[in-house]
Amino acid sequence: MTRHIDMFPTEDDRRVLEAVRQQQGMDTLDQAAEFVLRRHLRKGVGRLGTPRGPRPVGRRG
């Protein structure tokens, strides 16, 4: 199942997406937006692997 979401980017968003599109050699701003989103998700998921629970406080050694 493919989902479609309509975005209404600002002019700043369009400039960033245009720069990404040119840098990555893509044909459309939609491709650039998908690239940015996927990259953001991959980086975010990567951070989940690092435990951030409570740690003991005090001197080491």
Residue pairs with C-beta under 8 A, 6 or more apart in sequence:
7 33
9 17
9 29
9 33
14 29
16 36
17 29
17 32
17 33
17 36
18 29
18 32
20 26
20 32
20 35
20 36
21 27
21 28
21 29
21 31
21 32
24 31
24 32
24 35
26 32
26 35
